[in-house]
Amino acid sequence: MVKNQSASVLMLMLMLSAMLSGCFGNEEEAPMEVPFNPFTFEQGIPETTWYHYAGAVDATDPVAVKAANISANLSGRNIPFYAEGSYYSIGMSTFEPTIGVTSTDNLYMASYGNGPAGSTAVVQCTGLIEMSELSEYSCINTYDPLVPVANSNDPYVYVDRWTDRIMKFDMHALLGMTVEWSDNEGESWVGPTVATSAYSVQDHQTIGSSKYPALAHETTYVFCINGNAPHPLCSTSFDGGVTWTPEVSGAPIDCQSGGLSAHIEGSPDGNFYRGNPSCDSNGYSIFRSNNGGFTWTEHVLPTEDSGKADTWNGEEAQVGVDEEGNVYAMWMGLDNMPYFAYSRDQADTWSDAMMIAPPIGLNGTGFPVVTSGGNGTVAFGYVGDSGGDIWNGYLTIATDVFNENPLFTTVQINLPGDPLDTEAACGYNRCGGLGDFLDMSVDQYGRPWFGLSHNIADKGIFATIATGPSLRGEIGPLSPMPLGGQLTL
């Protein structure tokens, strides 16, 4: 009896199940969850922007990431931001475009021969930083003393990031180096003073400041030149540029590194750093001074896999220092690709080298330069051949470089059809207004600025990320800027 009742109940349940199935069978199925994609931006990714890991691994391609055995951690400071690059003309030519930025939001660039009486101009661009309309910025020469110093072979402008002092160096080959400075955004100038010894030819100068204790100024200045020695020669000023020490060796006395020195970078801890080929010439090194430029120690970079470029770029490795004193080095390898390593202990030890070109098959790159803002943020600039001697400008940023797999964002600063140069091997040699070297800096808001030359138009340009993340403070989006490009030429 119980068995028959159970069977009847079971039959009834089956019938109800069939009926209910028929009632709800026409309802839409619940949509499948789409995996979160951190690279989905409202605007879409511009054709001139790439998100990647070291080794040119496309971060937006899960198959490529898996094949490279990369554990992506796109969170915290390592998250991607929508980014787009552009450039803004200074309205006149440049040569070896050293740059600087002051806390009053003015940008400066050296301009060969465009000052009064044919002197080196110091171009001041106002309204460019944080502008909302292109019409808001303008650029003028701000160097106009009563007696201008004669134009030099290699113009050089440097802005002290601790004092806003604008330093103007003019190299007069066998006649020595002169220096002038302004503490009021170029309204008036002090000098010139003679900044070199009489016994050496002067070439390929570079200058930096640091918080090393000085006698009569808030910061100490050190400059180095390529002179009559198998390594750079360096001099120091403890009084803001009024007097300079005799030139000393910028490397261990028995070092055969070559005289051409990359840009000097000063650190908040008082150290000075600059790059050169290593003493044995098989790779690159960063040379450090912790006594105001009087002696220098060698700190070899991890170039075992990259090698050293066999071009003009083989003369130097560039260096940057962040607000916490972390050191970043950039160089070109034997394959003419850009490489990078960092140190968190004043260049004593280095991370593994990382190749930082985007996954677009560049034929080669040159003119490296690196800078930094806050702790663990870094920006790299260089030119690259995208095929057929089409030389473009590239700016790469990372906001969490100490991450196990830092995300790199690379923007091409010029649009397709608007190359900076089309000369064969431009990035491997002296090339038009690019001269020997380029320059970079980060403003107070964390926006990187890259100084270079649009050689086809023969105009100096400031390149940056018109949209992207800040490289200072809490990582977040910068205020968007209008795109410039050819409109500004």
N, C-alpha and C positions, 0 to 999 in steps of 0.2 A: 504494500500500500504506500509506504513512505517512498520507496524506490520509484513508483509510478508518479507520485506527486512531484518528486524532484525532476523527473523527466519532463513533466508538463511545464514546470516553472522554467526549465532551461529552454524549452521550445518557445515559450512566450517571450523570453528575453531575446532570443535570436530574431524573432519577428519584429519586436520593437526596434532592435538595432538596425535592421534592414530599412524600416520605415524612417527612422531618424536619419540614416545615411542618405536616403533619397531626399529628405527635406533640406539638408544642409549641403548637399553635393554641389549645388550651383554657386555657393559662396566662393569669393576670390581667396586664393591661398595667401597666407601671410608673406610679405616680401622678404627675400633673403637679405641678410645683413651684408652691406658692402664694407670691406675692410677699410679702416681709416687711412687716408693718404695724406701725409703732412705736406706734400708738394702740390696739393690742390688749392690754387689761389683764385680769387674771384676774377682777376684780370688774365689768368693763364700765364704760363712762363714765356717771357720774351724770347725771340729767336737768338738774342745775343746774351743770354744768361744760362749758366750751367751750374748744377749742384752735383758735387762729386766728392769722392774720397781720394786719399793719396793713391798715386799710380793710375790716375785718369779713370777711375771706376765711377760709372754713372750712378749716382745715388738714387735717381728716380727709376732705375731699372732693377726690380727685385731679382731677376735672373743673374744680372751682372754682379750684384752685391753678393748673392749666394755663391756664385762661382769663385769670387775672390775671398770667400770664407771670412766675410766681414760681419761682425755682430753690431748692427746699427743701433745706436742709442740716441735717437733724435728727441731728446727731452732736455729740460733745464736750459742751460746756456748753449746747447748744441742744436737747438731747433732751427729749421729753415725759415727765412723771411723772404717775402717777395722782394726782388732786387732788380734794378735796371741801371745801367751806366750811361753817362753822357759826358760831354766836354763843353768848355766855355772859353772862347778866345779872349786874349788880352788886347787884341787889336794891333799888335806890332810883332816883329820877329823876336826870336830868342836864340841863344846858343848856350848849350850846357845849362839847362834851365833849373838852377837851384831856386828853392822856394822857402817861404816861411809864413806863419800865421800868428797874429797877435790876439790877445784876449779881448780886444775891441772889435774883433771879427773882420779885420782887414787881412787880405792875402797879398803876398809879395812875390815877385819873380824878377830875376836878373834878365836884362835885355841888352845884348851886345850892340854898342854903338848908337843907341837911340836916345842917349841923354844929351844935355847941353854941350855944344862944341864937340859932338861925336863921342862923348864919354859913355860909360856904362849906365844905362837907365835902371832905376829901381822902380818897377811897375807896381803900383798899388791898385788893387781891385777892391772896391767898396760895394756893399749891398749884395755880394754874391752868396755869402754864407746865409743859409736859411731864407733865401728869397722866395717869393711866391709868383713873381712875374719876371720875365727876362729883362724888361725895361728897368728893373730896379737896380741893376748892377752896371758899374762903369769902371774903366781902368785908365789911369793916368801915370805919367812919370812923376815921382815925388822926390827925385834927386836933383836939386838945383842950387848948389852952393855958390858963393860969390866967385870962387875960383875952382871949377870942377877939375877933378883928377883925370888925366888923360886915359883914354880907353885902354883896356888891357887885353892880353891874349885870351885869358880865361876869366870872364866875369864870375863873381861869386857873391851871393847874398845869403845871410844866415840870420834867423830870428831866435834869440835866446828865449826858450820856453819858460824860464823862471822870472825873467825881468822885462820881457818884450823889447829889449834892445835890438835894433836892426844893425847888423854888422855888414859892411860893404868892403869886400876884399878885391884889390886889383893886382894882378900878377904882371910884372914888367920884365919877365925873362931875366936877363943878366943884371938888370938894374935893381932887382929886389921886389918886395911885396909892400904895398901900402894898405892901410886900413882906416876906414872912417866909420862913424856910428851915429845913430839917431835914437833919442829916447822919447820922441814926440811924434811918432808915426811919419817920420820923414819931413816934418816941417822945417827942421834945422839939422845941421850935421856938424860933428866935431872931428877934427883931424885935417889932413892925414898924418898918421904916424908910420914910421918904418917898422915893419914887423918881421924882418929877416936878418940873417947874418950876411956879411959881404962875401963870404968865401964860396957860396954855392949858387948855381943856376936854380931858378925857381920854375916849377911846372906842376900842374895837376894838383892844385891846392885843395884842402878841405879843412873845415873848422867845426868845433863843437864846444859846448859848455857843459859843466856839471856842477854839483853842489860841493865839490872839493873846496875846503876852506881857503878863502882868499884874504889878502891883507886889506884891500881897499875897494872891494866890490863884492856883491852878493854871490857871484859865481866865478869860477875859474875857466879861462879859455885856453884851448890847445888847438894849434893848427899843424898840419903836416904837409910836406911837399915832396915831389920827386926831384931830388938834387944830385949832387956828385957823390953818390954812395950806392951800394948794391941793395939798399933798403931805404924806406922813407926817412926824412929828417923832420924833426918836430920841435916846436917852440911853444912857450907858455906865457900867458899874461895873468897876473894876480890883481891887476888894477883896472880891469875893464877894457883893456886895449891900449892904454897909454904907453906902457913899456912891455918889452918881450925878452924872454931869456934867450941866450945863444941856442942855436939849433943842436939837437942831440939825436942819436940814432933812435928810430922808431921801432926797432926790433933788437933782439940780442945782437951784440957787436959782430959775431961770426955768422950771422944769418944772411943768406943770399936770396932774399925773398923777392927782390925787384923793388923799384922805387915807387911804382904807382899804387897809391893807397885808396881804398874805398872811403866813403863818407865816415867821418868820426861821429860817434854817438856818446853823449855824456849820460850818466846815470844818476838817479837821486841819491845813491849811496856814495857818490863822489868818484866812481871809476870812469875811465874813458876806454872805449873799444873802437877798433877799426879792423877791417879785413885785408888780407894779402894772400898771395900764394904762400904755402908753408916754406920753412927754411930749406927743406930738401926738394922743393918744387914738384913733388908728386901729388900734391893736393892743395887744399886751402886751409888757412888758419885764421882765427880771430886773435888779435894781439890786444892785451889788456895792460892799462897803467893804473895803479892805485896810489900813485904819488904825484899826480898833477902833470903827467906826461914826461917825467924825467927818465924813467926806465919802463921797459915794456917786456911782458912775458908772452910766450907763444902758447896757444890753446888750439890743438889740431881738431879740425872738423871731421865728421864721419863720412869721408868721401870715397871709401873703399869701393863701393858699388857704382857710384855716379861718375867717378873720375873728374877730371878738370877740363873745361872747355879748351879746345885748340884754336881759339879765335881771340879777338880783342877782349872778349868777356873773360878770358883766362887770366886776366891781370888782377882780378879782385873778387872778393866776396863781400857782400853788403851785410850790415848789421843794424838791428834796431833794439831799443830797450823800452820796457813798459814802465808804468807808474810804480811798480813794486820792485824794479830792478832786474826782472827776468830778461834774458838776452835771446834774441832771435837772429839767426844767420840765414842768408840766401845766396845761392851761387848757381852758375850754369854748369851742367855736366858735360861729359864728352859727347853725349847725344844731343847737345844744345837744347836741353830741356831744363826748366827751373827746379831746383831742389832747395830743401829747407830743413833746419833742425833747430831745437831750442835748448837752452840751459837754464836751470833754476838755481844754480850755485855759482854765479859770476863767471861762467864759461869754463869752469873746471871740468865738468862732464856734460855730455850732449845726448839728446835723444837720438833715436835712429833717424837717418835721413828719409825725407818724404819727397816724392816727385809730385808737384802740385799743379801741373798743366791740366786743363779741362779735357774731357773726352771728345775732342773734335778733330784729332789727327793733325795737330800743328806740325809743320815741316821743321820748324826751329824757332828759337826765342833768343832774345838778347836784352841788354841794358837793364839788368836787375836792380831793384831797389825795394827796401822793406822798412816798415815803420810799425808802431804800436801805440795803443792808447791805454786802456785799463788792463788789469791782471788777466793774462791768458787770451788777449785779443791781438790780432795781427792783421796787417794789410801788405800785400805784395804788388808791385807794379813791374811791367816789362812790355816789350813789343814782341810780336810773333807773326810768322809767315803762315797764313791760312791756305796757301797754295798759289803758285804762279807769281811769287814775289809780291803778294798782297800783304803789306805789313800793317797790322792793326795794333791798337793799344789794349792791354788787358790789365784788369785790376782784380785781384783775388783777396777775399777776406775770410777769416775764421774767428768765431766768437767764443770758442771753447777749445783752444788748441791743445790743452793738456788732456783732453778726452782720449780714451783708448783708440777711438776712430773719429778724429775731428772731421766735421763737415766743412768743406770748402765751397764757397760761392764765388764763381768767376763771372765777371761781366766784361764784354767787349765795349769799349767806351766810344767807338765810332761805328756808325751803322754800315751794313753792307753797301757797297758802291761809294763809300767815302773813306778810302784807305788813307793812312798817314803818310805812306811812302810806297813806291813801286820799284825802287832801285834794287837790283840783285844784291843779295847778301847784306842788306841795310842793317839788320840787327846784329851782324857780326863785326862791323867796322865802325869807324867814325862815319856818321851819316847825317848830313844836313844840319839842322838846328839841334839834333840830339847830341852832337859833339862827342864827348867822352863819357858822359854820365847823365842820369836823370835824378829826380828827388821826390820825396814824399813827406807828408806831415799829417797829423790828426788834429782837428780843431777841438774847441772846448766842449762841443756837443757830441763828439765821437764820430764825426764824418771824416773819412780819409780824403786827402787831396793829393793828386798825382800831377807833377809838373813835367810836361814834355812838349814836343814841337809837332805841329801839323806841317810836315815838310812840303807837301804839295801846295798848300796855301801860304807857306812861309810865315806862320803865325804861332806864337807861343800859346799854349792852352793849359787850363786847369781841368783835369778829369776827376770824376768822383762817382759815387753811387747816388743818382738822383733820388732813388728810393732804396731803402735797405735798413739794416740794423745799426744801432749805435755801437761804437767800439769803446765807450766809456760808461762807467756806472752800471746800473741795472741794464741788462740787455733788453732792448725794446726797439720799436721802429722809429727811425728818424722822421722829421717833418718832410714830406715829399717836396721835391723841387721840380720846376718845369724843365723839360728836356731842352738841351741847347743844340750842340752839333753844328752843322753847316750854317744854320740860321745866324750864328754868332760870328762867323768868319767875315 
